């Protein structure tokens, strides 16, 4: 076109319009590309922030898991000690009483017997009425007494209030 090879003015005008149209299209595409690049930078910044949060959460989770595992192993060690101490304590007790206690302990979240303290069952924390206290007081010491509310075995002591 600049070299003068096109002699028809209409072809020249058509080509000029086409060049102007292509230049406008290029300009529009470049603007759109800049917008996309800006959105990409924002998205990348957001992604980096989320990745950092995930990494931080993973570190905290690993630390908490390690702490949980340490505490669980300490509790397991205590359980072994308590079970070893329980062995001599239950010798001589009637098997039916041990069976009842183990059954109640399984049902009551590990607490099968509760102390009767100041006219109150320490298992369910409910007070015992006077009529029931009279029955408990008249019951022989070697007889198993159970709480009417929670069904746990009541252990009578000097602090029972009888």
OpenMM code with the backbone's topology and positions (N, CA, C; nanometers):
from openmm import Vec3, app, unit

residues = "UNK UNK UNK UNK UNK UNK UNK UNK UNK UNK UNK UNK UNK UNK UNK UNK UNK UNK UNK UNK UNK UNK UNK UNK UNK UNK UNK UNK UNK UNK UNK UNK UNK UNK UNK UNK UNK UNK UNK UNK UNK UNK UNK UNK UNK UNK UNK UNK UNK UNK UNK UNK UNK UNK UNK UNK UNK UNK UNK UNK UNK UNK UNK UNK UNK UNK UNK UNK UNK UNK UNK UNK UNK UNK UNK UNK UNK UNK UNK UNK UNK UNK UNK UNK UNK UNK UNK UNK UNK UNK UNK UNK UNK UNK UNK UNK UNK UNK UNK UNK UNK UNK UNK UNK UNK UNK UNK UNK UNK UNK UNK UNK UNK UNK UNK UNK UNK UNK UNK UNK UNK UNK UNK UNK UNK UNK UNK UNK UNK UNK UNK UNK UNK UNK UNK UNK UNK UNK UNK UNK UNK UNK UNK UNK UNK UNK UNK UNK UNK UNK UNK UNK UNK UNK UNK UNK UNK UNK UNK UNK UNK UNK".split()
positions = [
    Vec3(0.0830, -0.1155, 0.0000),
    Vec3(0.0000, 0.0000, 0.0000),
    Vec3(0.0892, 0.1242, 0.0000),
    Vec3(0.1911, 0.1284, 0.0892),
    Vec3(0.2811, 0.2424, 0.0915),
    Vec3(0.3734, 0.2431, -0.0295),
    Vec3(0.3887, 0.1305, -0.0944),
    Vec3(0.4797, 0.1218, -0.2075),
    Vec3(0.4121, 0.1620, -0.3384),
    Vec3(0.2828, 0.1810, -0.3349),
    Vec3(0.2115, 0.2271, -0.4525),
    Vec3(0.1739, 0.1155, -0.5464),
    Vec3(0.1662, -0.0083, -0.4986),
    Vec3(0.1343, -0.1208, -0.5840),
    Vec3(-0.0155, -0.1305, -0.6125),
    Vec3(-0.0968, -0.0695, -0.5284),
    Vec3(-0.2415, -0.0750, -0.5480),
    Vec3(-0.2822, 0.0559, -0.6156),
    Vec3(-0.3408, 0.0413, -0.7368),
    Vec3(-0.3763, 0.1600, -0.8137),
    Vec3(-0.5244, 0.1942, -0.8044),
    Vec3(-0.6070, 0.0980, -0.7673),
    Vec3(-0.7506, 0.1218, -0.7582),
    Vec3(-0.7807, 0.1936, -0.6266),
    Vec3(-0.8369, 0.3152, -0.6313),
    Vec3(-0.8636, 0.3916, -0.5093),
    Vec3(-0.9645, 0.3232, -0.4170),
    Vec3(-1.0595, 0.2496, -0.4716),
    Vec3(-1.1579, 0.1816, -0.3873),
    Vec3(-1.0894, 0.0697, -0.3085),
    Vec3(-0.9998, -0.0035, -0.3730),
    Vec3(-0.9252, -0.1084, -0.3017),
    Vec3(-0.8393, -0.0460, -0.1920),
    Vec3(-0.7801, 0.0654, -0.2244),
    Vec3(-0.6963, 0.1367, -0.1285),
    Vec3(-0.7808, 0.1847, -0.0096),
    Vec3(-0.8966, 0.2376, -0.0364),
    Vec3(-0.9838, 0.2851, 0.0703),
    Vec3(-1.0342, 0.1681, 0.1559),
    Vec3(-1.0679, 0.0565, 0.0909),
    Vec3(-1.1142, -0.0625, 0.1614),
    Vec3(-1.0043, -0.1160, 0.2536),
    Vec3(-0.8839, -0.1201, 0.2043),
    Vec3(-0.7709, -0.1694, 0.2825),
    Vec3(-0.7409, -0.0749, 0.3989),
    Vec3(-0.7567, 0.0518, 0.3785),
    Vec3(-0.7342, 0.1502, 0.4844),
    Vec3(-0.8375, 0.1320, 0.5959),
    Vec3(-0.9635, 0.1118, 0.5567),
    Vec3(-1.0691, 0.0873, 0.6554),
    Vec3(-1.0434, -0.0437, 0.7307),
    Vec3(-0.9986, -0.1436, 0.6575),
    Vec3(-0.9699, -0.2728, 0.7195),
    Vec3(-0.8547, -0.2593, 0.8197),
    Vec3(-0.7514, -0.1841, 0.7850),
    Vec3(-0.6392, -0.1610, 0.8766),
    Vec3(-0.6858, -0.0858, 1.0011),
    Vec3(-0.7688, 0.0145, 0.9832),
    Vec3(-0.8205, 0.0899, 1.0971),
    Vec3(-0.9055, -0.0008, 1.1868),
    Vec3(-0.9854, -0.0857, 1.1238),
    Vec3(-1.0699, -0.1788, 1.1983),
    Vec3(-0.9828, -0.2781, 1.2759),
    Vec3(-0.8791, -0.3296, 1.2112),
    Vec3(-0.7891, -0.4238, 1.2777),
    Vec3(-0.7134, -0.3569, 1.3932),
    Vec3(-0.6742, -0.2320, 1.3746),
    Vec3(-0.6048, -0.1594, 1.4815),
    Vec3(-0.6976, -0.1379, 1.6014),
    Vec3(-0.8253, -0.1056, 1.5738),
    Vec3(-0.9220, -0.0917, 1.6830),
    Vec3(-0.9424, -0.2260, 1.7550),
    Vec3(-0.9494, -0.3316, 1.6771),
    Vec3(-0.9683, -0.4660, 1.7353),
    Vec3(-0.8474, -0.5031, 1.8214),
    Vec3(-0.7277, -0.4737, 1.7742),
    Vec3(-0.6050, -0.5004, 1.8494),
    Vec3(-0.6063, -0.4214, 1.9799),
    Vec3(-0.6453, -0.2950, 1.9718),
    Vec3(-0.6521, -0.2103, 2.0901),
    Vec3(-0.7533, -0.2654, 2.1908),
    Vec3(-0.8699, -0.3086, 2.1430),
    Vec3(-0.9725, -0.3665, 2.2287),
    Vec3(-0.9213, -0.4947, 2.2946),
    Vec3(-0.8567, -0.5797, 2.2174),
    Vec3(-0.8033, -0.7054, 2.2711),
    Vec3(-0.6938, -0.6793, 2.3750),
    Vec3(-0.6109, -0.5790, 2.3489),
    Vec3(-0.5060, -0.5454, 2.4457),
    Vec3(-0.5662, -0.4957, 2.5762),
    Vec3(-0.6739, -0.4155, 2.5683),
    Vec3(-0.7422, -0.3679, 2.6892),
    Vec3(-0.8028, -0.4857, 2.7672),
    Vec3(-0.8657, -0.5770, 2.6937),
    Vec3(-0.9241, -0.6945, 2.7576),
    Vec3(-0.8160, -0.7817, 2.8214),
    Vec3(-0.7017, -0.7931, 2.7540),
    Vec3(-0.5907, -0.8702, 2.8084),
    Vec3(-0.5407, -0.8081, 2.9392),
    Vec3(-0.5326, -0.6752, 2.9439),
    Vec3(-0.4892, -0.6079, 3.0660),
    Vec3(-0.5882, -0.6328, 3.1807),
    Vec3(-0.7180, -0.6293, 3.1506),
    Vec3(-0.8193, -0.6566, 3.2524),
    Vec3(-0.8079, -0.7997, 3.3046),
    Vec3(-0.7875, -0.8941, 3.2115),
    Vec3(-0.7732, -1.0344, 3.2504),
    Vec3(-0.6485, -1.0529, 3.3363),
    Vec3(-0.5407, -0.9865, 3.2992),
    Vec3(-0.4166, -0.9970, 3.3760),
    Vec3(-0.4355, -0.9392, 3.5164),
    Vec3(-0.5098, -0.8293, 3.5286),
    Vec3(-0.5361, -0.7697, 3.6591),
    Vec3(-0.6202, -0.8646, 3.7453),
    Vec3(-0.7228, -0.9260, 3.6845),
    Vec3(-0.8053, -1.0226, 3.7572),
    Vec3(-0.7223, -1.1442, 3.7982),
    Vec3(-0.6316, -1.1861, 3.7097),
    Vec3(-0.5451, -1.2999, 3.7401),
    Vec3(-0.4543, -1.2674, 3.8589),
    Vec3(-0.3999, -1.1480, 3.8629),
    Vec3(-0.3144, -1.1072, 3.9753),
    Vec3(-0.3942, -1.1066, 4.1055),
    Vec3(-0.5172, -1.0535, 4.1003),
    Vec3(-0.6019, -1.0532, 4.2201),
    Vec3(-0.6324, -1.1955, 4.2648),
    Vec3(-0.6666, -1.2811, 4.1697),
    Vec3(-0.6976, -1.4200, 4.2028),
    Vec3(-0.5743, -1.4908, 4.2588),
    Vec3(-0.4576, -1.4638, 4.2024),
    Vec3(-0.3338, -1.5259, 4.2511),
    Vec3(-0.3037, -1.4790, 4.3929),
    Vec3(-0.3272, -1.3523, 4.4204),
    Vec3(-0.3056, -1.2975, 4.5546),
    Vec3(-0.4016, -1.3649, 4.6536),
    Vec3(-0.5277, -1.3810, 4.6141),
    Vec3(-0.6253, -1.4492, 4.6995),
    Vec3(-0.5849, -1.5943, 4.7228),
    Vec3(-0.5402, -1.6595, 4.6163),
    Vec3(-0.4970, -1.7992, 4.6270),
    Vec3(-0.3786, -1.8118, 4.7216),
    Vec3(-0.2837, -1.7232, 4.7103),
    Vec3(-0.1671, -1.7263, 4.7989),
    Vec3(-0.2092, -1.7100, 4.9447),
    Vec3(-0.3057, -1.6212, 4.9689),
    Vec3(-0.3564, -1.6027, 5.1048),
    Vec3(-0.4238, -1.7278, 5.1578),
    Vec3(-0.5046, -1.7914, 5.0752),
    Vec3(-0.5744, -1.9131, 5.1172),
    Vec3(-0.4737, -2.0266, 5.1391),
    Vec3(-0.3748, -2.0376, 5.0519),
    Vec3(-0.2728, -2.1412, 5.0685),
    Vec3(-0.1980, -2.1199, 5.2003),
    Vec3(-0.1686, -1.9961, 5.2342),
    Vec3(-0.1009, -1.9665, 5.3610),
    Vec3(-0.1901, -2.0047, 5.4790),
    Vec3(-0.3198, -1.9763, 5.4696),
    Vec3(-0.4114, -2.0139, 5.5767),
    Vec3(-0.4196, -2.1647, 5.5926),
    Vec3(-0.4236, -2.2352, 5.4810),
    Vec3(-0.4289, -2.3820, 5.4856),
    Vec3(-0.3017, -2.4377, 5.5485),
    Vec3(-0.1868, -2.3825, 5.5108),
    Vec3(-0.0606, -2.4275, 5.5684),
    Vec3(-0.0580, -2.4030, 5.7187),
    Vec3(-0.1066, -2.2857, 5.7616),
    Vec3(-0.1120, -2.2545, 5.9038),
    Vec3(-0.2058, -2.3506, 5.9766),
    Vec3(-0.3214, -2.3777, 5.9173),
    Vec3(-0.4167, -2.4705, 5.9780),
    Vec3(-0.3579, -2.6112, 5.9851),
    Vec3(-0.2844, -2.6521, 5.8826),
    Vec3(-0.2198, -2.7840, 5.8842),
    Vec3(-0.1163, -2.7935, 5.9960),
    Vec3(-0.0408, -2.6869, 6.0168),
    Vec3(0.0578, -2.6860, 6.1250),
    Vec3(-0.0107, -2.6963, 6.2609),
    Vec3(-0.1176, -2.6186, 6.2790),
    Vec3(-0.1913, -2.6234, 6.4056),
    Vec3(-0.2519, -2.7621, 6.4266),
    Vec3(-0.3059, -2.8203, 6.3200),
    Vec3(-0.3652, -2.9537, 6.3298),
    Vec3(-0.2597, -3.0560, 6.3689),
    Vec3(-0.1416, -3.0466, 6.3088),
    Vec3(-0.0341, -3.1404, 6.3428),
    Vec3(0.0065, -3.1252, 6.4887),
    Vec3(0.0162, -3.0013, 6.5369),
    Vec3(0.0531, -2.9781, 6.6771),
    Vec3(-0.0555, -3.0311, 6.7711),
    Vec3(-0.1815, -3.0036, 6.7373),
    Vec3(-0.2908, -3.0515, 6.8214),
    Vec3(-0.3007, -3.2041, 6.8198),
    Vec3(-0.2759, -3.2636, 6.7060),
    Vec3(-0.2776, -3.4095, 6.6962),
    Vec3(-0.1684, -3.4700, 6.7828),
    Vec3(-0.0500, -3.4103, 6.7769),
    Vec3(0.0609, -3.4600, 6.8594),
    Vec3(0.0268, -3.4467, 7.0078),
    Vec3(-0.0306, -3.3333, 7.0474),
    Vec3(-0.0697, -3.3132, 7.1875),
    Vec3(-0.1760, -3.4140, 7.2289),
    Vec3(-0.2738, -3.4342, 7.1414),
    Vec3(-0.3795, -3.5319, 7.1706),
    Vec3(-0.3214, -3.6713, 7.1885),
    Vec3(-0.2298, -3.7095, 7.1000),
    Vec3(-0.1703, -3.8418, 7.1088),
    Vec3(-0.0891, -3.8582, 7.2369),
    Vec3(-0.0165, -3.7533, 7.2767),
    Vec3(0.0600, -3.7589, 7.4019),
    Vec3(-0.0332, -3.7761, 7.5215),
    Vec3(-0.1405, -3.6980, 7.5229),
    Vec3(-0.2345, -3.7068, 7.6345),
    Vec3(-0.3064, -3.8414, 7.6360),
    Vec3(-0.3392, -3.8930, 7.5175),
    Vec3(-0.4051, -4.0243, 7.5105),
    Vec3(-0.3119, -4.1335, 7.5626),
    Vec3(-0.1843, -4.1263, 7.5290),
    Vec3(-0.0912, -4.2277, 7.5787),
    Vec3(-0.0724, -4.2138, 7.7297),
    Vec3(-0.0736, -4.0899, 7.7812),
    Vec3(-0.0643, -4.0709, 7.9261),
    Vec3(-0.1874, -4.1284, 7.9955),
    Vec3(-0.3037, -4.1078, 7.9375),
    Vec3(-0.4269, -4.1620, 7.9952),
    Vec3(-0.4248, -4.3143, 7.9889),
    Vec3(-0.3769, -4.3690, 7.8774),
    Vec3(-0.3666, -4.5146, 7.8669),
    Vec3(-0.2726, -4.5707, 7.9728),
    Vec3(-0.1618, -4.5013, 7.9983),
    Vec3(-0.0684, -4.5465, 8.1020),
    Vec3(-0.1348, -4.5403, 8.2394),
    Vec3(-0.2107, -4.4339, 8.2664),
    Vec3(-0.2826, -4.4235, 8.3933),
    Vec3(-0.3850, -4.5354, 8.4066),
    Vec3(-0.4519, -4.5665, 8.2965),
    Vec3(-0.5519, -4.6719, 8.2982),
    Vec3(-0.4881, -4.8059, 8.3330),
    Vec3(-0.3719, -4.8320, 8.2770),
    Vec3(-0.3018, -4.9563, 8.3083),
    Vec3(-0.2679, -4.9602, 8.4573),
    Vec3(-0.2213, -4.8470, 8.5118),
    Vec3(-0.1885, -4.8403, 8.6552),
    Vec3(-0.3127, -4.8630, 8.7408),
    Vec3(-0.4223, -4.7964, 8.7059),
    Vec3(-0.5454, -4.8108, 8.7837),
    Vec3(-0.5971, -4.9542, 8.7769),
    Vec3(-0.5908, -5.0141, 8.6588),
    Vec3(-0.6372, -5.1529, 8.6458),
    Vec3(-0.5485, -5.2466, 8.7267),
    Vec3(-0.4179, -5.2176, 8.7319),
    Vec3(-0.3274, -5.2993, 8.8131),
    Vec3(-0.3590, -5.2833, 8.9618),
    Vec3(-0.3953, -5.1629, 9.0030),
    Vec3(-0.4304, -5.1386, 9.1432),
    Vec3(-0.5660, -5.1999, 9.1779),
    Vec3(-0.6526, -5.2108, 9.0798),
    Vec3(-0.7875, -5.2634, 9.1039),
    Vec3(-0.7838, -5.4121, 9.1337),
    Vec3(-0.6913, -5.4816, 9.0721),
    Vec3(-0.6843, -5.6270, 9.0886),
    Vec3(-0.6895, -5.6719, 9.2330),
    Vec3(-0.5966, -5.6279, 9.3182),
    Vec3(-0.6012, -5.6710, 9.4586),
    Vec3(-0.7231, -5.6177, 9.5335),
    Vec3(-0.7779, -5.5053, 9.4915),
    Vec3(-0.8915, -5.4441, 9.5615),
    Vec3(-1.0189, -5.5257, 9.5453),
    Vec3(-1.0357, -5.5932, 9.4347),
    Vec3(-1.1609, -5.6652, 9.4103),
    Vec3(-1.1549, -5.8102, 9.4570),
    Vec3(-1.0385, -5.8555, 9.5019),
    Vec3(-1.0286, -5.9933, 9.5524),
    Vec3(-1.1166, -6.0077, 9.6759),
    Vec3(-1.1908, -6.1123, 9.6792),
    Vec3(-1.2763, -6.1387, 9.7932),
    Vec3(-1.4159, -6.0808, 9.7805),
    Vec3(-1.4396, -5.9967, 9.6823),
    Vec3(-1.5740, -5.9420, 9.6628),
    Vec3(-1.6601, -6.0443, 9.5886),
    Vec3(-1.7877, -6.0472, 9.6187),
    Vec3(-1.8760, -6.1423, 9.5488),
    Vec3(-1.8781, -6.1141, 9.3977),
    Vec3(-1.8799, -6.2200, 9.3199),
    Vec3(-1.8769, -6.2043, 9.1739),
    Vec3(-2.0034, -6.1365, 9.1218),
    Vec3(-2.1176, -6.1635, 9.1883),
    Vec3(-2.2406, -6.0982, 9.1416),
    Vec3(-2.2361, -5.9472, 9.1656),
    Vec3(-2.1724, -5.9033, 9.2750),
    Vec3(-2.1566, -5.7599, 9.3020),
    Vec3(-2.0625, -5.6967, 9.1990),
    Vec3(-1.9532, -5.7654, 9.1664),
    Vec3(-1.8612, -5.7146, 9.0637),
    Vec3(-1.9287, -5.7076, 8.9277),
    Vec3(-2.0104, -5.8078, 8.8962),
    Vec3(-2.0820, -5.8078, 8.7683),
    Vec3(-2.1804, -5.6910, 8.7616),
    Vec3(-2.2523, -5.6670, 8.8722),
    Vec3(-2.3459, -5.5542, 8.8771),
    Vec3(-2.2715, -5.4225, 8.8611),
    Vec3(-2.1605, -5.4085, 8.9346),
    Vec3(-2.0815, -5.2860, 8.9259),
    Vec3(-2.0301, -5.2632, 8.7831),
    Vec3(-1.9748, -5.3653, 8.7201),
    Vec3(-1.9232, -5.3518, 8.5827),
    Vec3(-2.0348, -5.3177, 8.4847),
    Vec3(-2.1526, -5.3763, 8.5043),
    Vec3(-2.2669, -5.3460, 8.4175),
    Vec3(-2.3087, -5.1997, 8.4332),
    Vec3(-2.3195, -5.1540, 8.5582),
    Vec3(-2.3574, -5.0146, 8.5829),
    Vec3(-2.2510, -4.9188, 8.5315),
    Vec3(-2.1256, -4.9554, 8.5494),
    Vec3(-2.0163, -4.8690, 8.5029),
    Vec3(-2.0222, -4.8525, 8.3511),
    Vec3(-2.0555, -4.9595, 8.2806),
    Vec3(-2.0671, -4.9503, 8.1344),
    Vec3(-2.1858, -4.8624, 8.0943),
    Vec3(-2.2941, -4.8688, 8.1702),
    Vec3(-2.4142, -4.7912, 8.1382),
    Vec3(-2.4032, -4.6448, 8.1794),
    Vec3(-2.3275, -4.6162, 8.2838),
    Vec3(-2.3260, -4.4831, 8.3440),
    Vec3(-2.1945, -4.4087, 8.3191),
    Vec3(-2.1388, -4.4228, 8.2024),
    Vec3(-2.0170, -4.3492, 8.1635),
    Vec3(-1.9018, -4.3694, 8.2609),
    Vec3(-1.8824, -4.4939, 8.3039),
    Vec3(-1.7660, -4.5265, 8.3862),
    Vec3(-1.7862, -4.5119, 8.5348),
    Vec3(-1.9051, -4.4717, 8.5816),
    Vec3(-1.9290, -4.4543, 8.7251),
    Vec3(-2.0419, -4.5486, 8.7658),
    Vec3(-2.0049, -4.6627, 8.8248),
    Vec3(-2.1049, -4.7614, 8.8645),
    Vec3(-2.1483, -4.7467, 9.0090),
    Vec3(-2.0655, -4.6821, 9.0904),
    Vec3(-2.0978, -4.6619, 9.2313),
    Vec3(-2.0749, -4.5145, 9.2655),
    Vec3(-2.1541, -4.4657, 9.3584),
    Vec3(-2.1426, -4.3258, 9.3984),
    Vec3(-2.1552, -4.3169, 9.5505),
    Vec3(-2.0840, -4.2212, 9.6059),
    Vec3(-2.0882, -4.2018, 9.7499),
    Vec3(-2.2183, -4.1318, 9.7887),
    Vec3(-2.2745, -4.1772, 9.8994),
    Vec3(-2.3893, -4.1099, 9.9584),
    Vec3(-2.3314, -4.0087, 10.0556),
    Vec3(-2.3348, -3.8812, 10.0189),
    Vec3(-2.2731, -3.7757, 10.0984),
    Vec3(-2.3767, -3.6675, 10.1267),
    Vec3(-2.3933, -3.6392, 10.2529),
    Vec3(-2.4859, -3.5348, 10.2982),
    Vec3(-2.6245, -3.5507, 10.2352),
    Vec3(-2.6726, -3.6737, 10.2426),
    Vec3(-2.8076, -3.7082, 10.1933),
    Vec3(-2.8243, -3.6834, 10.0436),
    Vec3(-2.7154, -3.6956, 9.9714),
    Vec3(-2.7174, -3.6696, 9.8268),
    Vec3(-2.6340, -3.7775, 9.7575),
    Vec3(-2.6845, -3.8286, 9.6458),
    Vec3(-2.6092, -3.9237, 9.5628),
    Vec3(-2.5084, -3.8438, 9.4807),
    Vec3(-2.3794, -3.8761, 9.4910),
    Vec3(-2.2783, -3.8011, 9.4153),
    Vec3(-2.2723, -3.8453, 9.2695),
    Vec3(-2.3478, -3.9480, 9.2333),
    Vec3(-2.3528, -3.9898, 9.0931),
    Vec3(-2.4455, -3.9028, 9.0105),
    Vec3(-2.5678, -3.8848, 9.0600),
    Vec3(-2.6662, -3.8039, 8.9875),
    Vec3(-2.6842, -3.6656, 9.0496),
    Vec3(-2.6235, -3.6437, 9.1664),
    Vec3(-2.6279, -3.5156, 9.2375),
    Vec3(-2.7690, -3.4793, 9.2859),
    Vec3(-2.8540, -3.5775, 9.3000),
    Vec3(-2.9901, -3.5506, 9.3493),
    Vec3(-2.9991, -3.5865, 9.4967),
    Vec3(-3.0761, -3.5082, 9.5690),
    Vec3(-3.0994, -3.5354, 9.7099),
    Vec3(-3.1915, -3.6547, 9.7263),
    Vec3(-3.1734, -3.7245, 9.8372),
    Vec3(-3.2558, -3.8420, 9.8647),
    Vec3(-3.3565, -3.8024, 9.9725),
    Vec3(-3.4842, -3.8382, 9.9499),
    Vec3(-3.5877, -3.7957, 10.0451),
    Vec3(-3.5736, -3.8709, 10.1783),
    Vec3(-3.6390, -3.8168, 10.2790),
    Vec3(-3.6261, -3.8701, 10.4151),
    Vec3(-3.6744, -4.0140, 10.4271),
    Vec3(-3.7802, -4.0493, 10.3554),
    Vec3(-3.8323, -4.1867, 10.3631),
    Vec3(-3.7282, -4.2849, 10.3091),
    Vec3(-3.6681, -4.2518, 10.1973),
    Vec3(-3.5660, -4.3395, 10.1396),
    Vec3(-3.4429, -4.3451, 10.2289),
    Vec3(-3.4062, -4.2325, 10.2896),
    Vec3(-3.2931, -4.2310, 10.3826),
    Vec3(-3.3202, -4.3226, 10.5024),
    Vec3(-3.4440, -4.3261, 10.5509),
    Vec3(-3.4795, -4.4147, 10.6627),
    Vec3(-3.4639, -4.5605, 10.6221),
    Vec3(-3.5036, -4.5941, 10.5002),
    Vec3(-3.4888, -4.7313, 10.4505),
    Vec3(-3.3406, -4.7659, 10.4411),
    Vec3(-3.2600, -4.6736, 10.3866),
    Vec3(-3.1162, -4.6977, 10.3720),
    Vec3(-3.0521, -4.7141, 10.5102),
    Vec3(-3.0925, -4.6334, 10.6048),
    Vec3(-3.0354, -4.6383, 10.7402),
    Vec3(-3.0664, -4.7703, 10.8090),
    Vec3(-3.1857, -4.8235, 10.7839),
    Vec3(-3.2255, -4.9496, 10.8477),
    Vec3(-3.1706, -5.0724, 10.7756),
    Vec3(-3.1145, -5.0535, 10.6564),
    Vec3(-3.0597, -5.1657, 10.5807),
    Vec3(-2.9244, -5.2054, 10.6392),
    Vec3(-2.8965, -5.3349, 10.6537),
    Vec3(-2.7667, -5.3782, 10.7072),
    Vec3(-2.6506, -5.3256, 10.6223),
    Vec3(-2.5356, -5.3057, 10.6842),
    Vec3(-2.4191, -5.2459, 10.6181),
    Vec3(-2.3664, -5.3318, 10.5041),
    Vec3(-2.3881, -5.4619, 10.5095),
    Vec3(-2.3345, -5.5481, 10.4042),
    Vec3(-2.4314, -5.5687, 10.2884),
    Vec3(-2.5445, -5.4991, 10.2911),
    Vec3(-2.6443, -5.5085, 10.1843),
    Vec3(-2.6202, -5.3968, 10.0830),
    Vec3(-2.6323, -5.4321, 9.9550),
    Vec3(-2.6118, -5.3343, 9.8475),
    Vec3(-2.7341, -5.2441, 9.8365),
    Vec3(-2.7095, -5.1143, 9.8431),
    Vec3(-2.8166, -5.0147, 9.8308),
    Vec3(-2.7929, -4.9371, 9.7023),
    Vec3(-2.9013, -4.9136, 9.6278),
    Vec3(-2.8886, -4.8417, 9.5007),
    Vec3(-2.9715, -4.7146, 9.5022),
    Vec3(-2.9249, -4.6164, 9.4279),
    Vec3(-2.9964, -4.4889, 9.4157),
    Vec3(-3.1227, -4.5108, 9.3333),
    Vec3(-3.2347, -4.4564, 9.3816),
    Vec3(-3.3609, -4.4712, 9.3084),
    Vec3(-3.3600, -4.3956, 9.1760),
    Vec3(-3.2862, -4.2857, 9.1683),
    Vec3(-3.2865, -4.2014, 9.0483),
    Vec3(-3.1943, -4.2534, 8.9388),
    Vec3(-3.0683, -4.2817, 8.9749),
    Vec3(-2.9699, -4.3175, 8.8712),
    Vec3(-2.9314, -4.4655, 8.8721),
    Vec3(-2.9785, -4.5416, 8.9700),
    Vec3(-2.9551, -4.6859, 8.9832),
    Vec3(-2.8120, -4.7227, 9.0197),
    Vec3(-2.7264, -4.6256, 9.0488),
    Vec3(-2.5891, -4.6579, 9.0895),
    Vec3(-2.5896, -4.7193, 9.2290),
    Vec3(-2.4817, -4.7931, 9.2581),
    Vec3(-2.4639, -4.8485, 9.3911),
    Vec3(-2.4251, -4.7338, 9.4836),
    Vec3(-2.4931, -4.7209, 9.5945),
    Vec3(-2.4624, -4.6150, 9.6903),
    Vec3(-2.3636, -4.6665, 9.7935),
    Vec3(-2.2556, -4.5930, 9.8116),
    Vec3(-2.1542, -4.6265, 9.9106),
    Vec3(-2.1785, -4.5385, 10.0321),
    Vec3(-2.2101, -4.6051, 10.1457),
    Vec3(-2.2398, -4.5311, 10.2676),
    Vec3(-2.1104, -4.5047, 10.3449),
    Vec3(-2.0937, -4.3793, 10.3884),
    Vec3(-1.9757, -4.3396, 10.4661),
    Vec3(-2.0217, -4.2604, 10.5867),
    Vec3(-1.9249, -4.2124, 10.6639),
    Vec3(-1.9580, -4.1307, 10.7813),
    Vec3(-2.0211, -3.9975, 10.7391),
    Vec3(-1.9959, -3.9537, 10.6199),
    Vec3(-2.0487, -3.8254, 10.5704),
    Vec3(-2.1854, -3.8405, 10.5017),
    Vec3(-2.2436, -3.9605, 10.5112),
    Vec3(-2.3705, -3.9857, 10.4403),
    Vec3(-2.4869, -3.9092, 10.4983),
    Vec3(-2.4792, -3.8730, 10.6243),
    Vec3(-2.5898, -3.7996, 10.6862),
    Vec3(-2.6987, -3.8914, 10.7368),
    Vec3(-2.6647, -4.0167, 10.7641),
    Vec3(-2.7632, -4.1129, 10.8141),
    Vec3(-2.7697, -4.1129, 10.9643),
] * unit.nanometer
topology = app.Topology()
chain = topology.addChain("A")
for resn in residues:
    res = topology.addResidue(resn, chain)
    for name in ("N", "CA", "C"):
        topology.addAtom(name, app.Element.getBySymbol(name[0]), res)
